[in-house]
Amino acid sequence: MKKIVTKLLFAFILIASIISLPSATPVDEANIMVIANVKGAPASLTMKELKSIFQGEKQRWNDGTKISIAFMKSSTPVGNATASKVLKMSGDQLNKFWLALVFQGKAKAPVFFGSSNEVESFVSQNPGAIGVVDASYQLKDSRVISIEGKKSF
């Protein structure tokens, strides 16, 4: 009988400690802003259109310019927020998704950068390029593309 009471007490303590753990809260996500080269991209896109571009489905702008994608590395808050907010994936899932697309020959790999400054530099130098930067970043040579009427999200 003593063993049963001890096991029940242990189970009760274990359950109580699990219940009292803080619940998992979503990681604070960065606010992001979509930017593009002055050639190619329209001034605004829907989220559905942006997702189609970032999934490699749409590969040319309406004027025929080839789309080049610049992402922040998934290890950065902006890269993680891009994967989550636009594609509903984790950063690792985004990397695996693109690896599979490239391996299958369905799309050209996006270019990954460590800073908003590097993303903008790439975007400004490559016609048709589109990228994602931190919403607080001050642009120098690119333009913001509004998504669903918003400059950042």
Stockholm file with secondary structure:
# STOCKHOLM 1.0

chainA/1-153         MKKIVTKLLFAFILIASIISLPSATPVDEANIMVIANVKGAPASLTMKELKSIFQGEKQRWNDGTKISIAFMKSSTPVGNATASKVLKMSGDQLNKFWLALVFQGKAKAPVFFGSSNEVESFVSQNPGAIGVVDASYQLKDSRVISIEGKKSF
#=GR chainA/1-153 SS CHHHHHHHHHHHHHHHHHHTSCCCCCCCCCCEEEEECSSSSCSEECHHHHHHHHTTSCCBCTTSCBCEEEEECTTSHHHHHHHHHHHSCCHHHHHHHHHHHHHTTSSCCCEEESSHHHHHHHHHHSTTEEEEEETTCCCSSCEEEEETTBSCC
#=GC SS_cons         CHHHHHHHHHHHHHHHHHHTSCCCCCCCCCCEEEEECSSSSCSEECHHHHHHHHTTSCCBCTTSCBCEEEEECTTSHHHHHHHHHHHSCCHHHHHHHHHHHHHTTSSCCCEEESSHHHHHHHHHHSTTEEEEEETTCCCSSCEEEEETTBSCC
//
